[in-house]
């Protein structure tokens, strides 16, 4: 990805009432900076648009949380390897960290922190090839 996203936190400026047609996602520190504009979609209930706006506004916070999870996992793996213990994570924990890395890659346009071959798809970690996001080939 060539650029960085607008720094968070973001807020959803959601008008009151059921007839709200326009929703703005704004940078909280500079509300004059509009991240995106959502217009009412007649095929969805207005509640769906509001829920989508809240999810979009939470994106920078969600990305930061996932990046912290992935970084903590990397640090713990280094410590485990230094102690000669190797990977002693549970399959559930391994899967959660992989989901975090996949979401990070999707959000940043990058790739997972480790090569896909290191994820041992199909083994005891319950990770399949379909679970791992691959960036589009350019």
DSSP file (Angstrom, degrees, kcal/mol; ACC not computed):
  #  RESIDUE AA STRUCTURE BP1 BP2  ACC     N-H-->O    O-->H-N    N-H-->O    O-->H-N    TCO  KAPPA ALPHA  PHI   PSI    X-CA   Y-CA   Z-CA
    1    1 A X              0   0    0      0, 0.0   108,-0.0     0, 0.0   107,-0.0   0.000 360.0 360.0 360.0 136.1    0.0    0.0    0.0
    2    2 A X        +     0   0    0      2,-0.0     2,-0.3   107,-0.0   107,-0.0   0.730 360.0  31.9 -82.9 -22.3    1.4    3.4   -1.0
    3    3 A X  S    S-     0   0    0      0, 0.0     2,-0.3     0, 0.0     0, 0.0  -0.792  74.9-114.3-131.3 171.4   -0.1    5.5    1.8
    4    4 A X        -     0   0    0     -2,-0.3     3,-0.1     1,-0.1     2,-0.0  -0.742  36.4-106.2-102.6 154.4   -1.3    5.3    5.4
    5    5 A X        -     0   0    0     -2,-0.3     2,-0.2     1,-0.1     3,-0.1  -0.346  49.3 -82.6 -72.3 161.4   -4.9    5.6    6.5
    6    6 A X        -     0   0    0      1,-0.1    -1,-0.1    -2,-0.0     3,-0.1  -0.458  59.2-100.7 -62.4 131.8   -6.1    8.8    8.2
    7    7 A X        -     0   0    0     -2,-0.2    -1,-0.1    -3,-0.1     2,-0.1  -0.211  56.8-102.4 -57.9 145.0   -5.1    8.6   11.8
    8    8 A X  S    S+     0   0    0     19,-0.1     2,-0.1    52,-0.1    19,-0.1  -0.279  80.3  91.4 -89.5-177.3   -7.9    7.6   14.2
    9    9 A X        -     0   0    0     48,-0.2    19,-2.5    17,-0.1    20,-0.5   0.526  58.0-172.0 -76.9 157.3   -9.9    7.7   16.2
   10   10 A X  E     -A   27   0A   0     47,-0.8     2,-0.3    17,-0.2    17,-0.2  -0.772   6.0-154.1-108.5 157.3  -12.8    8.2   13.8
   11   11 A X  E     -A   26   0A   0     15,-2.9    15,-2.8    -2,-0.3     2,-0.6  -0.955  14.3-129.0-130.4 151.9  -16.4    9.0   14.7
   12   12 A X  E     -A   25   0A   0     -2,-0.3     2,-1.2    13,-0.2    13,-0.2  -0.900  13.1-152.8-100.5 119.0  -19.6    8.4   12.9
   13   13 A X  E     +A   24   0A   0     11,-3.5    11,-1.5    -2,-0.6     2,-0.6  -0.763  25.4 178.4 -90.9  92.8  -21.8   11.5   12.6
   14   14 A X  E     -A   23   0A   0     -2,-1.2     9,-0.1     9,-0.2    -2,-0.1  -0.872  23.1-133.2-104.8 115.7  -25.2    9.8   12.5
   15   15 A X        -     0   0    0     -2,-0.6     5,-0.2     7,-0.6     2,-0.1  -0.270  29.1-104.6 -63.1 153.2  -28.2   12.0   12.2
   16   16 A X  S    S+     0   0    0      3,-0.1     3,-0.2     2,-0.0    -1,-0.1  -0.366  77.0  35.7 -74.5 156.2  -31.1   11.3   14.6
   17   17 A X  S >  S-     0   0    0      1,-0.2     3,-0.8     2,-0.1    -2,-0.0   0.026  90.4 -82.1  90.7 165.7  -34.3    9.7   13.4
   18   18 A X  T 3  S+     0   0    0      1,-0.2    28,-0.2     3,-0.0    -1,-0.2   0.587 119.1  64.3 -82.2 -11.6  -35.2    7.0   10.9
   19   19 A X  T 3   +     0   0    0     -3,-0.2     2,-0.4    27,-0.0    -1,-0.2   0.220  66.8 134.3 -99.2  16.4  -35.2    9.3    7.9
   20   20 A X    <   +     0   0    0     -3,-0.8     3,-0.1    -5,-0.2    -3,-0.1  -0.521  25.8 174.7 -68.1 120.1  -31.5   10.1    8.2
   21   21 A X        +     0   0    0     -2,-0.4    19,-2.0     1,-0.2     2,-0.5   0.724  56.8  51.6-100.3 -25.3  -30.1    9.8    4.7
   22   22 A X  E     - B   0  39A   0     17,-0.2    -7,-0.6    18,-0.0     2,-0.4  -0.953  56.0-177.4-125.0 131.6  -26.5   10.9    5.0
   23   23 A X  E     -AB  14  38A   0     15,-3.0    15,-3.4    -2,-0.5     2,-0.4  -0.980   9.9-157.9-124.9 136.6  -23.9    9.7    7.4
   24   24 A X  E     -AB  13  37A   0    -11,-1.5   -11,-3.5    -2,-0.4     2,-0.6  -0.927   9.1-149.5-114.7 138.8  -20.3   11.1    7.7
   25   25 A X  E     -AB  12  36A   0     11,-2.6    10,-3.3    -2,-0.4    11,-1.4  -0.951  31.0-177.1-103.0 122.5  -17.3    9.3    9.1
   26   26 A X  E     -AB  11  34A   0    -15,-2.8   -15,-2.9    -2,-0.6     2,-0.6  -0.806  34.7-105.6-122.9 157.0  -15.0   12.0   10.5
   27   27 A X  E >   -AB  10  30A   0      6,-2.0     3,-0.9     3,-0.6     6,-0.3  -0.744  29.7-143.6 -79.8 123.2  -11.6   12.3   12.2
   28   28 A X  T >  S+     0   0    0    -19,-2.5     3,-0.5    -2,-0.6    -1,-0.2   0.879  98.4  48.9 -59.3 -41.0  -12.4   12.9   15.9
   29   29 A X  T 3  S+     0   0    0    -20,-0.5    -1,-0.3     1,-0.3     2,-0.1   0.706 128.7  23.6 -72.5 -19.2   -9.4   15.2   16.4
   30   30 A X  E X   -B   27   0A   0     -3,-0.9     3,-3.1     3,-0.2    -3,-0.6  -0.605  68.5-177.7-146.2  78.3  -10.3   17.2   13.3
   31   31 A X  E <  S+     0   0A   0     -3,-0.5    -3,-0.1     1,-0.3    -2,-0.1   0.676  80.2  69.8 -58.1 -17.3  -14.0   16.8   12.5
   32   32 A X  E 3  S+     0   0A   0      1,-0.1     2,-0.9    -6,-0.1    -1,-0.3   0.666  82.1  86.1 -72.7 -13.3  -13.7   19.0    9.4
   33   33 A X  E <  S-     0   0A   0     -3,-3.1    -6,-2.0    -6,-0.3     2,-0.5  -0.777  72.2-156.9 -89.6 105.1  -11.7   16.1    7.9
   34   34 A X  E     -B   26   0A   0     -2,-0.9    -8,-0.3    -8,-0.2     3,-0.1  -0.715  13.7-172.1 -85.8 126.3  -14.3   13.7    6.4
   35   35 A X  E     -     0   0A   0    -10,-3.3     2,-0.3    -2,-0.5    -9,-0.2   0.904  69.5 -20.7 -80.2 -48.1  -13.1   10.1    6.0
   36   36 A X  E     -B   25   0A   0    -11,-1.4   -11,-2.6     2,-0.0     2,-0.4  -0.984  54.6-133.8-157.9 165.4  -16.1    9.0    4.0
   37   37 A X  E     -B   24   0A   0     -2,-0.3     2,-0.5   -13,-0.2   -13,-0.2  -0.990  16.7-163.8-126.5 129.9  -19.7    9.9    3.2
   38   38 A X  E     -B   23   0A   0    -15,-3.4   -15,-3.0    -2,-0.4     2,-0.3  -0.964   4.2-160.3-117.3 128.2  -22.5    7.3    3.3
   39   39 A X  E     -B   22   0A   0     -2,-0.5   -17,-0.2   -17,-0.2   -18,-0.1  -0.752  37.6 -84.0-103.4 157.1  -25.8    8.0    1.6
   40   40 A X        -     0   0    0    -19,-2.0     2,-0.7    -2,-0.3    -1,-0.1  -0.280  36.4-146.9 -59.3 135.9  -28.9    6.1    2.4
   41   41 A X    >   -     0   0    0      1,-0.1     3,-2.2     4,-0.1     8,-0.1  -0.931   1.1-153.9-107.8 112.5  -29.3    2.8    0.6
   42   42 A X  T 3  S+     0   0    0     -2,-0.7    -1,-0.1     1,-0.3     4,-0.1   0.672  91.9  64.6 -62.5 -16.4  -33.0    2.1   -0.1
   43   43 A X  T 3  S+     0   0    0      2,-0.1     2,-0.3    -3,-0.0    -1,-0.3   0.618 103.1  53.0 -83.3 -10.6  -32.3   -1.6   -0.3
   44   44 A X  S <  S-     0   0    0     -3,-2.2    -3,-0.1     2,-0.0     2,-0.1  -0.883  91.7-105.5-120.8 153.0  -31.3   -1.7    3.4
   45   45 A X    >>  -     0   0    0     -2,-0.3     4,-1.2     1,-0.1     3,-1.1  -0.439  36.3-113.9 -67.2 152.2  -33.0   -0.5    6.5
   46   46 A X  H 3> S+     0   0    0      1,-0.3     4,-2.2     2,-0.2     5,-0.2   0.815 115.8  65.3 -59.0 -31.0  -31.5    2.7    7.9
   47   47 A X  H 3> S+     0   0    0      1,-0.2     4,-2.2     2,-0.2    -1,-0.3   0.846  98.3  53.9 -61.6 -33.5  -30.4    0.8   11.0
   48   48 A X  H <> S+     0   0    0     -3,-1.1     4,-2.6     2,-0.2    -1,-0.2   0.917 107.6  49.4 -67.3 -43.4  -28.0   -1.3    8.7
   49   49 A X  H  X S+     0   0    0     -4,-1.2     4,-2.2     2,-0.2    -2,-0.2   0.898 111.4  49.4 -61.5 -41.1  -26.4    1.9    7.4
   50   50 A X  H  X S+     0   0    0     -4,-2.2     4,-2.1     2,-0.2    -2,-0.2   0.906 111.2  49.2 -65.3 -41.3  -26.0    3.2   10.9
   51   51 A X  H  X S+     0   0    0     -4,-2.2     4,-2.0     2,-0.2    -2,-0.2   0.905 110.8  50.3 -64.4 -41.1  -24.4   -0.1   12.0
   52   52 A X  H  X S+     0   0    0     -4,-2.6     4,-2.6     1,-0.2    -2,-0.2   0.904 109.0  52.4 -62.1 -41.0  -22.1    0.0    9.0
   53   53 A X  H  X S+     0   0    0     -4,-2.2     4,-2.5     1,-0.2    -2,-0.2   0.901 108.4  49.9 -62.7 -41.9  -21.1    3.6    9.9
   54   54 A X  H  X S+     0   0    0     -4,-2.1     4,-1.4     2,-0.2    -1,-0.2   0.897 111.2  49.6 -64.3 -39.1  -20.2    2.5   13.4
   55   55 A X  H  X S+     0   0    0     -4,-2.0     4,-0.6     2,-0.2    -2,-0.2   0.920 111.7  47.9 -65.3 -44.3  -18.1   -0.4   12.1
   56   56 A X  H >< S+     0   0    0     -4,-2.6     3,-1.3     1,-0.2     4,-0.4   0.920 110.1  52.5 -61.4 -43.8  -16.2    1.9    9.7
   57   57 A X  H 3< S+     0   0    0     -4,-2.5   -47,-0.8     1,-0.3     3,-0.4   0.806 108.1  52.0 -63.6 -29.0  -15.6    4.5   12.4
   58   58 A X  H 3X S+     0   0    0     -4,-1.4     4,-2.6     1,-0.2     3,-0.4   0.570  82.3  98.7 -81.9  -9.3  -14.1    1.7   14.7
   59   59 A X  H <X S+     0   0    0     -3,-1.3     4,-2.8    -4,-0.6     5,-0.2   0.864  79.9  48.0 -52.6 -48.7  -11.7    0.5   12.0
   60   60 A X  H  > S+     0   0    0     -4,-0.4     4,-2.3    -3,-0.4    -1,-0.2   0.898 114.7  47.2 -62.2 -37.0   -8.6    2.4   13.2
   61   61 A X  H  > S+     0   0    0     -3,-0.4     4,-2.2    -4,-0.3    -2,-0.2   0.907 113.0  48.5 -68.0 -41.5   -9.1    1.2   16.8
   62   62 A X  H  X S+     0   0    0     -4,-2.6     4,-2.4     2,-0.2    -2,-0.2   0.915 111.8  49.5 -64.3 -43.1   -9.7   -2.4   15.6
   63   63 A X  H  X S+     0   0    0     -4,-2.8     4,-2.5    -5,-0.2    -2,-0.2   0.926 110.7  49.9 -61.9 -45.1   -6.6   -2.3   13.4
   64   64 A X  H  X S+     0   0    0     -4,-2.3     4,-2.0    -5,-0.2    -1,-0.2   0.899 110.9  49.7 -61.5 -40.9   -4.5   -1.0   16.3
   65   65 A X  H  X S+     0   0    0     -4,-2.2     4,-2.1     2,-0.2    -1,-0.2   0.922 111.7  47.9 -64.2 -44.2   -5.8   -3.7   18.6
   66   66 A X  H  X S+     0   0    0     -4,-2.4     4,-2.5     1,-0.2    -2,-0.2   0.881 109.5  53.2 -65.1 -37.7   -5.1   -6.4   16.1
   67   67 A X  H  X S+     0   0    0     -4,-2.5     4,-2.4     2,-0.2    -1,-0.2   0.884 108.6  50.0 -64.8 -37.6   -1.6   -5.1   15.5
   68   68 A X  H  X S+     0   0    0     -4,-2.0     4,-2.5     2,-0.2    -2,-0.2   0.900 110.3  50.4 -66.1 -40.1   -0.9   -5.2   19.3
   69   69 A X  H  X S+     0   0    0     -4,-2.1     4,-2.2     2,-0.2    -2,-0.2   0.939 112.6  46.2 -61.5 -47.5   -2.1   -8.8   19.4
   70   70 A X  H  X S+     0   0    0     -4,-2.5     4,-2.4     1,-0.2    -2,-0.2   0.899 113.3  49.0 -64.2 -41.1    0.1   -9.8   16.5
   71   71 A X  H  X S+     0   0    0     -4,-2.4     4,-2.4     2,-0.2    -1,-0.2   0.905 111.0  49.7 -65.9 -41.4    3.2   -8.0   18.0
   72   72 A X  H  X S+     0   0    0     -4,-2.5     4,-2.4     2,-0.2    -1,-0.2   0.890 110.6  50.9 -63.9 -38.9    2.6   -9.6   21.4
   73   73 A X  H  X S+     0   0    0     -4,-2.2     4,-2.3     2,-0.2    -2,-0.2   0.926 110.0  49.1 -64.1 -44.7    2.4  -13.0   19.7
   74   74 A X  H  X S+     0   0    0     -4,-2.4     4,-2.1     1,-0.2    -2,-0.2   0.922 112.1  48.8 -60.4 -44.0    5.6  -12.4   17.8
   75   75 A X  H  X S+     0   0    0     -4,-2.4     4,-2.1     1,-0.2    -1,-0.2   0.904 111.5  48.8 -63.6 -41.7    7.4  -11.3   21.1
   76   76 A X  H  X S+     0   0    0     -4,-2.4     4,-2.6     1,-0.2    -1,-0.2   0.870 109.1  53.2 -68.0 -34.5    6.1  -14.3   23.0
   77   77 A X  H  X S+     0   0    0     -4,-2.3     4,-2.6     2,-0.2    -1,-0.2   0.902 108.2  50.4 -65.7 -40.0    7.3  -16.7   20.2
   78   78 A X  H  X S+     0   0    0     -4,-2.1     4,-2.2     2,-0.2    -2,-0.2   0.927 112.4  47.4 -61.9 -44.4   10.8  -15.2   20.3
   79   79 A X  H  X S+     0   0    0     -4,-2.1     4,-1.5     2,-0.2    -2,-0.2   0.911 112.2  49.3 -63.5 -43.1   10.8  -15.7   24.1
   80   80 A X  H  <>S+     0   0    0     -4,-2.6     5,-2.8     1,-0.2     6,-0.7   0.915 111.8  48.3 -63.3 -42.7    9.6  -19.3   23.8
   81   81 A X  H ><5S+     0   0    0     -4,-2.6     3,-1.2     1,-0.2    -1,-0.2   0.885 108.5  54.5 -65.0 -37.7   12.2  -20.1   21.1
   82   82 A X  H 3<5S+     0   0    0     -4,-2.2    -1,-0.2     1,-0.3    -2,-0.2   0.814 109.0  48.8 -64.5 -30.1   14.9  -18.5   23.3
   83   83 A X  T 3<5S-     0   0    0     -4,-1.5    -1,-0.3    -5,-0.1    -2,-0.2   0.457 117.7-115.9 -87.2  -1.3   13.9  -20.9   26.1
   84   84 A X  T < 5S+     0   0    0     -3,-1.2    -3,-0.2    -4,-0.3    -2,-0.1   0.696  84.1 116.9  76.9  19.0   13.9  -23.8   23.7
   85   85 A X      < -     0   0    0     -5,-2.8    -4,-0.2     1,-0.2    -5,-0.1   0.691  53.6-162.5 -93.3 -20.1   10.2  -24.4   24.1
   86   86 A X        -     0   0    0     -6,-0.7     2,-0.9    -9,-0.1    -1,-0.2  -0.311  55.2 -16.3  68.6-157.1    9.1  -23.8   20.5
   87   87 A X        +     0   0    0      1,-0.1    -1,-0.1    -7,-0.1   -10,-0.1  -0.731  64.5 160.0 -87.6 105.2    5.5  -23.1   19.7
   88   88 A X        +     0   0    0     -2,-0.9    -1,-0.1     2,-0.0    -2,-0.1   0.153  29.9 129.5-109.8  16.6    3.4  -24.2   22.7
   89   89 A X        -     0   0    0      1,-0.1     2,-0.1     2,-0.1    -2,-0.0  -0.345  64.1-107.3 -70.0 153.0    0.4  -22.2   21.8
   90   90 A X     >  -     0   0    0      1,-0.1     4,-2.5    -2,-0.0     5,-0.2  -0.421  27.4-113.8 -72.9 155.8   -3.0  -23.9   21.8
   91   91 A X  H  > S+     0   0    0      1,-0.2     4,-2.3     2,-0.2     5,-0.2   0.875 118.4  53.8 -57.7 -36.3   -4.6  -24.4   18.4
   92   92 A X  H  > S+     0   0    0      2,-0.2     4,-2.2     1,-0.2    -1,-0.2   0.925 109.6  46.3 -65.5 -43.4   -7.3  -22.0   19.3
   93   93 A X  H  > S+     0   0    0      2,-0.2     4,-2.4     1,-0.2     5,-0.2   0.909 111.5  51.9 -64.8 -42.1   -4.8  -19.2   20.1
   94   94 A X  H  X S+     0   0    0     -4,-2.5     4,-2.2     1,-0.2    -1,-0.2   0.916 110.3  49.0 -60.3 -43.1   -2.9  -19.9   17.0
   95   95 A X  H  X S+     0   0    0     -4,-2.3     4,-2.5    -5,-0.2    -1,-0.2   0.909 109.9  51.1 -64.2 -42.4   -6.0  -19.6   14.9
   96   96 A X  H  X S+     0   0    0     -4,-2.2     4,-2.1     1,-0.2    -2,-0.2   0.908 110.8  48.1 -62.9 -41.7   -7.0  -16.3   16.6
   97   97 A X  H  X S+     0   0    0     -4,-2.4     4,-2.6     2,-0.2    -1,-0.2   0.896 111.0  51.4 -66.3 -39.0   -3.6  -14.8   15.9
   98   98 A X  H  X S+     0   0    0     -4,-2.2     4,-2.5     2,-0.2    -2,-0.2   0.908 108.7  50.8 -64.2 -40.7   -3.8  -15.9   12.3
   99   99 A X  H  X S+     0   0    0     -4,-2.5     4,-2.3     2,-0.2    -1,-0.2   0.904 110.5  50.2 -62.0 -40.1   -7.2  -14.3   12.0
  100  100 A X  H  X S+     0   0    0     -4,-2.1     4,-2.4     2,-0.2    -2,-0.2   0.936 111.9  47.1 -62.2 -46.7   -5.7  -11.1   13.4
  101  101 A X  H  X S+     0   0    0     -4,-2.6     4,-2.5     1,-0.2    -2,-0.2   0.880 111.2  51.5 -64.3 -38.0   -2.8  -11.2   11.0
  102  102 A X  H  X S+     0   0    0     -4,-2.5     4,-2.3     2,-0.2    -1,-0.2   0.918 110.8  47.6 -65.3 -42.8   -5.1  -11.9    8.1
  103  103 A X  H  X S+     0   0    0     -4,-2.3     4,-2.4     2,-0.2    -2,-0.2   0.890 111.1  51.9 -65.4 -38.8   -7.3   -8.9    9.0
  104  104 A X  H  X S+     0   0    0     -4,-2.4     4,-2.3     2,-0.2     6,-0.4   0.941 110.5  48.3 -60.8 -47.2   -4.2   -6.7    9.4
  105  105 A X  H  X>S+     0   0    0     -4,-2.5     4,-1.4     1,-0.2     5,-0.8   0.900 112.0  49.2 -61.2 -40.9   -3.0   -7.7    5.9
  106  106 A X  H  <5S+     0   0    0     -4,-2.3    -1,-0.2     1,-0.2    -2,-0.2   0.898 114.1  45.8 -65.0 -40.0   -6.5   -7.0    4.4
  107  107 A X  H  <5S+     0   0    0     -4,-2.4    -2,-0.2     1,-0.2    -1,-0.2   0.816 120.7  37.1 -73.3 -31.1   -6.6   -3.6    6.1
  108  108 A X  H  <5S-     0   0    0     -4,-2.3    -1,-0.2    -5,-0.2    -2,-0.2   0.517 102.5-121.4-101.6  -6.3   -3.1   -2.5    5.1
  109  109 A X  T  <5S+     0   0    0     -4,-1.4    -3,-0.2    -5,-0.2    -4,-0.1   0.637  78.0 112.9  74.9  12.0   -2.9   -4.1    1.7
  110  110 A X      < -     0   0    0     -5,-0.8     2,-0.3    -6,-0.4    -1,-0.2  -0.033  67.7 -99.6 -98.2-158.4    0.1   -6.0    2.9
  111  111 A X        -     0   0    0      1,-0.2    -1,-0.1    -3,-0.1    23,-0.1  -0.770  48.1 -74.4-121.2 168.4    0.8   -9.6    3.5
  112  112 A X        -     0   0    0     21,-0.3    -1,-0.2    -2,-0.3     4,-0.1  -0.173  45.8-111.2 -59.2 158.5    0.8  -11.7    6.7
  113  113 A X  S    S+     0   0    0      2,-0.1     2,-0.3    -3,-0.1    -1,-0.1   0.766 102.6  40.9 -67.3 -25.7    3.8  -11.2    9.0
  114  114 A X  S    S-     0   0    0      1,-0.0    -2,-0.1     2,-0.0     5,-0.1  -0.885 101.3 -92.0-119.1 152.8    5.1  -14.7    8.3
  115  115 A X    >   -     0   0    0     -2,-0.3     3,-1.9     1,-0.1     4,-0.3  -0.309  37.8-116.8 -59.7 148.0    5.3  -16.5    5.0
  116  116 A X  G >  S+     0   0    0      1,-0.3     3,-1.7     2,-0.2     5,-0.4   0.806 112.1  67.5 -57.8 -30.2    2.2  -18.7    4.3
  117  117 A X  G >  S+     0   0    0      1,-0.3     3,-0.7     2,-0.2    -1,-0.3   0.751  93.1  60.4 -64.6 -22.0    4.4  -21.8    4.3
  118  118 A X  G <  S+     0   0    0     -3,-1.9    -1,-0.3     1,-0.2    -2,-0.2   0.577  89.7  70.4 -81.1  -8.4    5.0  -21.2    8.1
  119  119 A X  G <  S-     0   0    0     -3,-1.7    -1,-0.2    -4,-0.3     4,-0.2   0.566  90.5-143.8 -86.3  -6.6    1.3  -21.5    8.9
  120  120 A X    X   -     0   0    0     -3,-0.7     3,-2.2    -4,-0.3     5,-0.3   0.905  18.8-146.2  47.5  55.3    1.3  -25.2    8.2
  121  121 A X  T 3  S+     0   0    0     -5,-0.4     7,-0.2     1,-0.3    -1,-0.1  -0.209  77.5  23.1 -52.7 136.2   -2.2  -25.1    6.7
  122  122 A X  T 3  S+     0   0    0      5,-3.9    -1,-0.3     1,-0.3     6,-0.1   0.242  98.5 109.3  92.3 -12.5   -4.2  -28.3    7.4
  123  123 A X  S X  S-     0   0    0     -3,-2.2     3,-1.8     4,-0.2     4,-0.3   0.013  94.2 -62.2 -83.9-163.0   -2.2  -29.4   10.5
  124  124 A X  T 3  S+     0   0    0      1,-0.3   -33,-0.1     2,-0.1    -1,-0.1   0.526 121.4  77.7 -63.2  -5.0   -3.3  -29.4   14.2
  125  125 A X  T 3  S-     0   0    0     -5,-0.3    -1,-0.3     2,-0.1     3,-0.1   0.464  98.7-127.5 -85.4   0.1   -3.8  -25.6   14.1
  126  126 A X    <   +     0   0    0     -3,-1.8     2,-0.5     1,-0.2    -2,-0.1   0.793  61.2 141.0  60.2  30.8   -7.1  -25.8   12.3
  127  127 A X        -     0   0    0     -4,-0.3    -5,-3.9    -7,-0.3     2,-0.3  -0.907  30.2-170.9-104.9 127.2   -5.9  -23.4    9.6
  128  128 A X    >>  -     0   0    0     -2,-0.5     3,-1.4    -7,-0.2     4,-0.6  -0.743  39.0-107.3-110.3 164.1   -6.9  -24.0    6.1
  129  129 A X  G >4 S+     0   0    0     -2,-0.3     3,-1.1     1,-0.3    -1,-0.1   0.848 119.9  60.0 -56.8 -34.7   -5.7  -22.3    3.0
  130  130 A X  G 34 S+     0   0    0      1,-0.2    -1,-0.3     3,-0.0    -3,-0.0   0.736  97.1  60.5 -67.4 -22.6   -9.1  -20.6    2.7
  131  131 A X  G <4 S+     0   0    0     -3,-1.4     2,-0.6     2,-0.1    -1,-0.2   0.676  90.4  81.5 -76.4 -17.3   -8.6  -19.0    6.1
  132  132 A X  S << S-     0   0    0     -3,-1.1     2,-0.3    -4,-0.6   -33,-0.1  -0.801  77.3-136.1-101.0 122.2   -5.5  -17.1    5.0
  133  133 A X        -     0   0    0     -2,-0.6     2,-0.5     1,-0.0   -21,-0.3  -0.559  16.9-159.3 -75.9 134.3   -6.0  -13.9    3.0
  134  134 A X        -     0   0    0     -2,-0.3     3,-0.1   -23,-0.1   -23,-0.1  -0.957  19.2-120.9-114.1 131.1   -3.8  -13.5    0.0
  135  135 A X        -     0   0    0     -2,-0.5   -29,-0.1     1,-0.1     3,-0.0  -0.357  41.8 -92.2 -65.9 150.9   -3.1  -10.1   -1.5
  136  136 A X        -     0   0    0      1,-0.1     2,-0.4     2,-0.1    -1,-0.1  -0.324  42.4-111.9 -62.4 145.0   -4.2   -9.7   -5.1
  137  137 A X              0   0    0      1,-0.1    -1,-0.1    -3,-0.1    -3,-0.0  -0.626 360.0 360.0 -78.8 133.2   -1.4  -10.4   -7.6
  138  138 A X              0   0    0     -2,-0.4    -1,-0.1    -3,-0.0    -2,-0.1   0.438 360.0 360.0-105.3 360.0   -0.3   -7.3   -9.4
